[in-house]
Amino acid sequence: MSKISEIFKNTSWLLTSQIITSVFGFVWVVILMRYLGVSDFGIMNFAISFTTIMSIFTDLGISTYVTRDLSRSPELSQKYIGNAIPLKIFLSTLTFIVTLAILFIMDYDILTKEVVLVFALQTIFLNMGWLFNGVFQAFGKMKYQAIGIIINSSLILLGSILLTYFNLGLMAVALTYMAGSLITLIYLYINLRDKITIPKFQINFNFWKKSVKEAVPFGITSIFTTIYYMIDTVMISFIVGSFAVGIYSSAYKIITVFTTIYMVYNYVVFPLMSKFYKNSEDLLKISYEKSVKYLVLIMLPFAIGITIYSQDIIVLICGKNYILAESVLKILIWNVLFVMVNGASTNLLNSSGNELAVTKINGLACLINVILNIFLIYYLSYIGASIATVITGIVVFALMMYIILKNSYRPNKNLIYEIFKICISGLILAVVLLILNLSMWLALPIAIIVYLAGIYLTKSLDSTDKFIIREIIGK
């Protein structure tokens, strides 16, 4: 069996579930955006972001810790799972109480508070599911994790269609999310009991103490990352209001579709390269260089096209009520490039024993993002939040490059030349689209031809690239 076949066999379920979830998620978000309107959509996204931030305290890295230890010692599954479930229930209860207290203090209307509490329950169910998914990963049974993901996304999509048809309102949206997570959790628990072990719940305070202590490094990184990605929405709600959240979130939801490109890449191509080169520092460096090159190659034309046709895209997907999101989309789409490159850099640093550096960078990025948001949201509202997001991505990129360039696995200078050639192709694409000034649908096939022609003329793909492409497409 070839390397590529082996990788596809091991990741096909997760890859399929990710694609299905991304498609379903895009559809139900469009349905809910148009159904709820800007303000209610803003309330929903505030609730999701706020409860997601709070949910980090229901886990504290325990799920990752359990996955790591069970991968090494699967015979301890009953002990670990039996203690981890009560521990997470305890942490979830405390987190829910704190969430309730914060809501009591905040000056929000009753509907907003009720929606937040329902989403708080939803995130608790979702978070418990992460523990079970971690166990499946440790035992190499990712099929059940993937099916659970598909079940959850299918239920939310179905619920969104039904609640829209029967005009059930915002609370029904929150209940749909909660029901999807609960049913998925039940499915995961049944398969955990049938396929792995029957949990015997126990409260061992020494085990709890040890687990929390060893899970803290994982938890800290999770805290920084979650705050980094979610705090902007919460701060817009605090400073400006739900309407501004709705405008910002509509553009943000569109760009999250494009992060799927990185997830799919990470599932398939990057593990393939890591498997090829895991015993060679030079080849690890090459795998990083190729990752950065391909991610820029794929994402750049999307960023250019969306920047030029942002208004058409917002009206097509969200409707005319969200037309103000045009400027947000133009800014945020460029952050996706940094998200992808920074993700590849994170993989390189983690694989070379620099996990602590990644944690420090994420912590600093979190702090910078909060400070920038405080000032920029106050003066520029959702535009300010968009600018803060991109600036933070650039800072993370610079810090990671600083560390990478200091080490022996720093990329070859030729990578800069390769990226430059890709950027030339992108510049040609942008100039052609601006000069022709065609409608979006007419511009699409022309854009594909022009960009591919630019890649060919600049010789952006070398013989190694062509070999990898043939491997991926199975020729």
C-alpha positions as CSV (number, residue, x, y, z in Angstrom):
1,M,0.0,0.0,0.0
2,S,1.4,3.5,-0.9
3,K,2.0,6.1,1.7
4,I,-0.8,8.3,0.3
5,S,-3.3,5.4,0.4
6,E,-2.4,4.7,4.0
7,I,-2.9,8.3,5.0
8,F,-6.3,8.4,3.2
9,K,-7.4,5.2,4.9
10,N,-6.6,6.5,8.4
11,T,-8.1,10.0,7.9
12,S,-10.9,9.4,5.4
13,W,-13.7,9.4,8.0
14,L,-12.6,12.6,9.6
15,L,-11.9,14.2,6.2
16,T,-15.4,13.2,5.0
17,S,-17.0,14.5,8.2
18,Q,-15.1,17.8,8.0
19,I,-16.3,18.4,4.4
20,I,-19.9,17.5,5.2
21,T,-19.9,19.6,8.3
22,S,-18.4,22.6,6.4
23,V,-21.1,22.3,3.7
24,F,-24.0,21.8,6.1
25,G,-22.6,24.6,8.4
26,F,-22.5,27.0,5.5
27,V,-26.0,26.2,4.5
28,W,-27.5,26.5,8.0
29,V,-25.6,29.8,8.7
30,V,-27.0,31.3,5.5
31,I,-30.5,30.1,6.5
32,L,-30.2,31.6,10.0
33,M,-28.6,34.9,8.8
34,R,-31.5,35.5,6.5
35,Y,-34.2,34.3,8.9
36,L,-33.0,36.0,12.1
37,G,-32.0,39.4,10.8
38,V,-28.9,41.3,11.8
39,S,-29.6,41.9,15.5
40,D,-30.9,38.4,16.4
41,F,-28.0,36.9,14.4
42,G,-25.7,39.1,16.4
43,I,-27.3,37.8,19.7
44,M,-26.8,34.2,18.6
45,N,-23.1,34.8,17.7
46,F,-22.5,36.7,20.9
47,A,-23.9,33.7,22.8
48,I,-21.8,31.2,20.9
49,S,-18.6,33.2,21.4
50,F,-19.2,34.0,25.1
51,T,-20.1,30.4,26.0
52,T,-17.2,29.1,24.0
53,I,-14.8,31.3,26.0
54,M,-16.4,30.1,29.2
55,S,-16.3,26.4,28.1
56,I,-12.5,26.4,28.2
57,F,-12.8,26.1,32.0
58,T,-14.9,23.0,31.7
59,D,-11.9,21.1,30.2
60,L,-8.6,22.8,31.1
61,G,-6.8,20.5,28.7
62,I,-8.1,17.3,30.3
63,S,-9.4,15.8,27.1
64,T,-6.0,16.2,25.4
65,Y,-4.2,14.8,28.5
66,V,-6.5,11.7,28.5
67,T,-5.9,11.2,24.8
68,R,-2.1,11.3,25.2
69,D,-2.0,9.0,28.2
70,L,-4.4,6.4,26.8
71,S,-2.4,6.4,23.5
72,R,0.5,5.2,25.7
73,S,-1.4,3.0,28.1
74,P,-4.8,1.9,26.7
75,E,-5.2,-0.7,29.5
76,L,-5.9,2.3,31.9
77,S,-9.0,3.4,29.9
78,Q,-11.5,2.5,32.6
79,K,-9.6,4.4,35.3
80,Y,-9.0,7.5,33.2
81,I,-12.5,7.7,31.7
82,G,-14.2,6.8,35.0
83,N,-12.5,9.7,36.7
84,A,-12.5,12.2,33.9
85,I,-16.2,12.2,33.4
86,P,-17.1,13.2,37.0
87,L,-14.2,15.7,37.0
88,K,-15.6,17.4,33.8
89,I,-19.1,17.3,35.3
90,F,-17.8,19.1,38.3
91,L,-15.9,21.7,36.3
92,S,-18.9,22.2,34.0
93,T,-21.2,22.8,36.9
94,L,-18.9,25.5,38.3
95,T,-18.5,27.1,34.9
96,F,-22.3,27.2,34.4
97,I,-22.7,28.8,37.8
98,V,-20.1,31.5,37.0
99,T,-21.7,32.1,33.6
100,L,-25.1,32.5,35.3
101,A,-23.5,35.0,37.8
102,I,-21.9,37.0,34.9
103,L,-25.2,37.2,33.0
104,F,-26.9,38.4,36.2
105,I,-24.4,41.3,36.4
106,M,-24.4,42.2,32.7
107,D,-27.0,44.7,31.4
108,Y,-28.6,42.5,28.7
109,D,-32.3,41.8,28.0
110,I,-34.0,38.7,29.1
111,L,-34.0,37.0,25.7
112,T,-30.2,37.4,25.3
113,K,-29.6,36.0,28.8
114,E,-31.9,33.0,28.1
115,V,-30.2,32.3,24.7
116,V,-26.7,32.5,26.4
117,L,-27.8,30.0,29.1
118,V,-29.1,27.5,26.5
119,F,-25.8,27.8,24.5
120,A,-23.9,27.3,27.8
121,L,-25.6,23.9,28.2
122,Q,-24.9,23.2,24.5
123,T,-21.2,23.8,25.0
124,I,-21.1,21.6,28.1
125,F,-22.5,18.7,26.1
126,L,-20.1,19.5,23.2
127,N,-17.2,19.7,25.6
128,M,-18.0,16.3,27.2
129,G,-18.1,14.9,23.6
130,W,-14.5,16.2,23.1
131,L,-13.4,13.8,25.9
132,F,-15.1,10.8,24.3
133,N,-13.6,11.8,20.9
134,G,-10.2,12.0,22.5
135,V,-10.6,8.4,23.7
136,F,-11.6,7.3,20.2
137,Q,-8.5,9.0,18.8
138,A,-6.3,7.3,21.4
139,F,-7.7,3.9,20.3
140,G,-7.6,4.7,16.6
141,K,-11.4,4.5,16.2
142,M,-11.9,7.9,14.7
143,K,-14.8,6.6,12.7
144,Y,-17.2,7.1,15.6
145,Q,-15.9,10.6,16.2
146,A,-16.5,11.4,12.5
147,I,-20.0,10.0,12.6
148,G,-20.8,12.0,15.7
149,I,-19.7,15.2,13.9
150,I,-21.9,14.3,11.0
151,I,-24.9,13.6,13.3
152,N,-24.5,16.9,15.0
153,S,-24.2,19.0,11.8
154,S,-27.2,17.1,10.2
155,L,-29.4,17.8,13.2
156,I,-28.6,21.5,13.3
157,L,-29.2,21.8,9.6
158,L,-32.6,20.0,9.8
159,G,-33.5,22.0,12.9
160,S,-32.7,25.2,11.2
161,I,-34.9,24.4,8.2
162,L,-37.8,23.4,10.4
163,L,-37.6,26.3,12.8
164,T,-37.4,28.7,9.8
165,Y,-40.4,27.1,8.2
166,F,-42.5,27.2,11.4
167,N,-41.2,30.6,12.3
168,L,-40.1,29.5,15.9
169,G,-37.7,32.4,16.6
170,L,-34.2,32.8,18.2
171,M,-34.8,30.6,21.2
172,A,-35.6,27.7,18.9
173,V,-32.2,28.2,17.3
174,A,-30.4,27.9,20.6
175,L,-32.5,24.8,21.5
176,T,-31.6,23.2,18.1
177,Y,-27.9,23.6,18.8
178,M,-28.3,22.2,22.3
179,A,-30.4,19.2,21.1
180,G,-27.8,18.4,18.4
181,S,-25.0,18.4,20.9
182,L,-26.9,16.3,23.4
183,I,-28.0,13.6,20.9
184,T,-24.4,13.5,19.6
185,L,-23.1,13.1,23.1
186,I,-25.5,10.1,23.7
187,Y,-24.3,8.5,20.5
188,L,-20.6,8.9,21.5
189,Y,-21.2,7.5,25.0
190,I,-23.0,4.5,23.7
191,N,-20.2,3.7,21.3
192,L,-17.6,4.4,24.0
193,R,-19.3,1.9,26.2
194,D,-19.7,-0.7,23.4
195,K,-16.4,-0.3,21.6
196,I,-13.9,0.8,24.2
197,T,-14.9,0.2,27.8
198,I,-17.8,0.5,30.2
199,P,-16.9,3.6,32.4
200,K,-17.1,3.0,36.1
201,F,-17.5,6.4,37.6
202,Q,-15.2,7.2,40.6
203,I,-14.0,10.3,42.4
204,N,-10.3,10.0,43.1
205,F,-9.1,13.4,44.3
206,N,-5.5,12.4,43.9
207,F,-6.1,11.4,40.3
208,W,-8.1,14.7,39.7
209,K,-5.2,16.7,41.1
210,K,-2.6,14.9,39.0
211,S,-4.8,15.2,35.9
212,V,-5.4,18.9,36.2
213,K,-1.8,19.6,37.0
214,E,-0.5,17.7,33.9
215,A,-3.3,19.0,31.7
216,V,-2.6,22.7,32.5
217,P,-0.1,23.2,29.6
218,F,-2.7,21.9,27.1
219,G,-5.3,24.0,28.8
220,I,-3.3,27.2,28.7
221,T,-2.8,27.0,25.0
222,S,-6.5,26.3,24.6
223,I,-7.4,29.3,26.7
224,F,-5.2,31.6,24.7
225,T,-6.4,30.2,21.3
226,T,-10.1,30.4,22.2
227,I,-9.9,33.9,23.6
228,Y,-7.9,35.0,20.5
229,Y,-10.6,33.7,18.1
230,M,-13.7,34.6,20.1
231,I,-13.0,37.7,22.2
232,D,-13.7,40.1,19.3
233,T,-17.4,39.1,19.0
234,V,-17.9,39.4,22.8
235,M,-16.2,42.8,22.9
236,I,-18.2,44.2,20.0
237,S,-21.4,43.1,21.9
238,F,-20.2,44.8,25.1
239,I,-19.0,48.0,23.4
240,V,-21.3,48.5,20.4
241,G,-24.3,46.1,20.5
242,S,-25.9,43.1,18.8
243,F,-26.4,44.8,15.5
244,A,-22.7,45.4,15.1
245,V,-22.1,41.7,16.1
246,G,-24.5,40.6,13.4
247,I,-22.6,42.6,10.7
248,Y,-19.2,41.4,11.9
249,S,-20.3,37.8,12.4
250,S,-21.9,37.5,8.9
251,A,-18.5,38.2,7.3
252,Y,-16.7,36.1,9.8
253,K,-18.9,33.1,9.0
254,I,-18.1,33.4,5.3
255,I,-14.3,33.3,5.9
256,T,-14.5,30.3,8.2
257,V,-15.6,28.3,5.2
258,F,-12.1,28.9,3.8
259,T,-10.3,27.7,6.9
260,T,-11.7,24.3,5.9
261,I,-9.1,24.4,3.1
262,Y,-6.4,24.4,5.8
263,M,-8.1,21.7,7.8
264,V,-8.4,19.4,4.8
265,Y,-4.8,20.1,3.9
266,N,-3.7,19.4,7.4
267,Y,-5.6,16.1,7.5
268,V,-4.2,14.8,4.2
269,V,-1.1,16.5,2.8
270,F,0.8,17.6,5.9
271,P,0.6,14.3,7.7
272,L,1.7,12.6,4.4
273,M,4.8,14.8,4.3
274,S,5.5,14.4,8.0
275,K,5.3,10.6,7.6
276,F,7.8,10.8,4.7
277,Y,10.2,13.0,6.5
278,K,9.8,12.4,10.2
279,N,13.3,11.0,10.6
280,S,15.1,13.8,8.8
281,E,15.5,17.4,9.8
282,D,16.2,18.5,6.3
283,L,13.1,16.7,5.0
284,L,11.0,18.2,7.8
285,K,12.2,21.6,6.7
286,I,11.2,20.8,3.1
287,S,7.7,19.6,4.3
288,Y,7.2,23.0,6.0
289,E,8.4,24.9,2.9
290,K,6.0,23.0,0.7
291,S,3.1,23.5,3.1
292,V,3.6,27.2,3.2
293,K,3.9,27.4,-0.6
294,Y,0.8,25.4,-1.3
295,L,-1.4,27.2,1.3
296,V,-0.4,30.5,-0.2
297,L,-0.9,29.2,-3.7
298,I,-4.4,28.0,-2.9
299,M,-5.6,30.9,-0.7
300,L,-4.3,33.9,-2.6
301,P,-6.7,33.9,-5.5
302,F,-9.6,33.5,-3.1
303,A,-8.4,36.5,-1.1
304,I,-8.1,38.6,-4.3
305,G,-11.4,37.6,-5.7
306,I,-13.3,38.1,-2.5
307,T,-11.7,41.5,-1.9
308,I,-12.8,42.7,-5.4
309,Y,-16.3,41.1,-5.3
310,S,-17.0,41.4,-1.5
311,Q,-20.3,43.4,-2.0
312,D,-21.7,40.8,-4.5
313,I,-20.7,38.0,-2.2
314,I,-22.3,39.5,0.9
315,V,-25.6,40.2,-1.0
316,L,-25.7,36.8,-2.5
317,I,-25.0,34.9,0.7
318,C,-26.3,37.1,3.5
319,G,-28.8,39.4,1.8
320,K,-29.0,43.2,1.4
321,N,-29.6,43.7,5.1
322,Y,-25.9,42.7,5.7
323,I,-24.4,45.0,3.0
324,L,-22.3,46.8,5.7
325,A,-20.4,43.6,6.1
326,E,-18.7,44.2,2.8
327,S,-15.8,46.2,4.3
328,V,-15.4,43.6,7.1
329,L,-15.1,40.8,4.6
330,K,-12.5,42.7,2.5
331,I,-10.3,42.9,5.6
332,L,-10.9,39.6,7.3
333,I,-10.3,37.5,4.2
334,W,-6.6,38.4,4.3
335,N,-6.3,37.1,7.8
336,V,-7.0,33.6,6.4
337,L,-3.7,33.7,4.7
338,F,-2.0,34.3,8.0
339,V,-4.1,31.7,9.8
340,M,-2.9,29.1,7.3
341,V,0.8,30.0,7.3
342,N,0.8,30.3,11.1
343,G,-0.9,26.9,11.3
344,A,1.9,25.4,9.3
345,S,4.5,27.2,11.5
346,T,2.8,25.9,14.6
347,N,3.0,22.3,13.3
348,L,6.7,22.8,12.6
349,L,7.4,24.3,16.0
350,N,5.4,21.6,17.8
351,S,7.1,18.8,15.9
352,S,10.6,20.2,16.8
353,G,10.1,20.5,20.5
354,N,9.1,24.2,20.7
355,E,5.6,23.7,22.2
356,L,6.4,26.3,24.9
357,A,7.3,28.9,22.3
358,V,3.9,28.3,20.6
359,T,2.1,28.7,24.0
360,K,4.0,32.0,24.7
361,I,3.2,33.4,21.2
362,N,-0.5,32.5,21.5
363,G,-0.5,34.2,25.0
364,L,1.1,37.3,23.6
365,A,-1.3,37.3,20.6
366,C,-4.3,37.0,22.9
367,L,-3.1,40.0,24.9
368,I,-2.4,42.1,21.9
369,N,-5.7,41.2,20.3
370,V,-7.6,42.3,23.4
371,I,-5.8,45.6,23.7
372,L,-6.3,46.4,20.0
373,N,-10.0,45.5,20.2
374,I,-10.6,47.7,23.2
375,F,-9.4,50.8,21.3
376,L,-10.3,49.9,17.7
377,I,-13.8,48.7,18.4
378,Y,-14.5,51.8,20.5
379,Y,-13.5,54.1,17.6
380,L,-14.2,52.0,14.5
381,S,-16.8,49.4,15.7
382,Y,-16.7,46.1,13.6
383,I,-14.2,47.6,11.2
384,G,-11.8,48.1,14.1
385,A,-12.3,44.4,15.2
386,S,-11.4,43.3,11.7
387,I,-8.3,45.4,11.6
388,A,-7.3,44.1,15.1
389,T,-7.7,40.5,13.9
390,V,-5.4,41.0,10.9
391,I,-2.8,42.9,12.9
392,T,-2.7,40.1,15.5
393,G,-2.3,37.5,12.7
394,I,0.7,39.5,11.3
395,V,2.3,39.7,14.8
396,V,1.9,35.9,15.3
397,F,3.5,35.4,11.8
398,A,6.4,37.7,12.7
399,L,7.1,36.0,16.1
400,M,6.9,32.5,14.6
401,M,9.2,33.4,11.8
402,Y,11.7,34.9,14.3
403,I,11.9,31.6,16.2
404,I,12.0,29.5,13.0
405,L,14.7,31.5,11.4
406,K,16.9,31.1,14.5
407,N,16.9,27.3,14.2
408,S,18.5,24.8,11.9
409,Y,15.2,23.9,10.3
410,R,14.7,27.4,9.0
411,P,13.3,27.4,5.4
412,N,15.6,27.9,2.4
413,K,15.8,31.4,1.0
414,N,14.4,30.0,-2.2
415,L,10.9,29.8,-0.5
416,I,10.8,33.6,-0.6
417,Y,11.4,33.5,-4.3
418,E,8.7,30.9,-4.7
419,I,6.2,33.0,-2.8
420,F,7.2,36.1,-4.8
421,K,6.3,34.2,-8.0
422,I,3.0,33.2,-6.7
423,C,2.3,36.8,-5.6
424,I,3.1,38.0,-9.2
425,S,0.5,35.6,-10.5
426,G,-2.0,37.0,-7.9
427,L,-1.1,40.6,-9.0
428,I,-1.8,39.7,-12.6
429,L,-5.1,38.2,-11.6
430,A,-6.1,41.4,-9.6
431,V,-5.1,43.7,-12.5
432,V,-7.1,41.7,-15.0
433,L,-10.2,41.6,-12.9
434,L,-10.1,45.3,-12.1
435,I,-9.5,46.2,-15.8
436,L,-12.3,44.0,-17.2
437,N,-14.7,44.9,-14.4
438,L,-17.0,42.0,-15.2
439,S,-19.8,40.6,-13.1
440,M,-18.8,38.1,-10.5
441,W,-20.1,35.0,-12.4
442,L,-18.5,36.0,-15.7
443,A,-15.2,36.8,-13.9
444,L,-15.0,33.4,-12.2
445,P,-13.9,31.2,-15.2
446,I,-11.6,34.0,-16.5
447,A,-10.0,34.3,-13.1
448,I,-9.3,30.6,-13.0
449,I,-7.7,30.7,-16.4
450,V,-5.7,33.8,-15.7
451,Y,-4.3,32.6,-12.4
452,L,-3.3,29.1,-13.7
453,A,-1.7,30.8,-16.7
454,G,0.2,33.1,-14.3
455,I,1.4,30.0,-12.3
456,Y,2.6,28.4,-15.5
457,L,4.3,31.4,-16.9
458,T,6.1,32.2,-13.6
459,K,7.1,28.5,-13.3
460,S,5.8,28.5,-9.7
461,L,5.5,24.7,-9.7
462,D,8.8,22.7,-9.8
463,S,9.3,19.0,-10.5
464,T,8.7,18.1,-6.8
465,D,5.4,19.9,-6.7
466,K,4.2,18.1,-9.9
467,F,5.2,14.8,-8.3
468,I,3.2,15.5,-5.1
469,I,0.2,16.7,-7.2
470,R,0.3,13.4,-9.2
471,E,0.4,11.4,-5.9
472,I,-2.6,13.3,-4.5
473,I,-4.7,12.8,-7.6
474,G,-3.7,9.2,-7.8
475,K,-1.9,9.2,-11.1
